[in-house]
C-alpha cells in the first residue's frame, strides 16, 4: 500500500521538474539542440537503410545459391 501511494507522487514530481527545466533549455539552445536531434535521426536512418540493403543482398545471394 505504501509503495503504491508514493509512486504517483514521484511521477508528478519528475514531470514537474522536467517541465521546469525544458523551456529554459529550449530558449537558450533552440538551434543547436534541433540540429543535433536532426543529425542523430539522419544517422540512425542511414544505419537502418544500410542494414536493410545488406539483408536484402544476403537474401538475394541465398536465393541464387538455392536456385
Helices and strands as residue ranges (DSSP letters): H 2-28, H 30-66
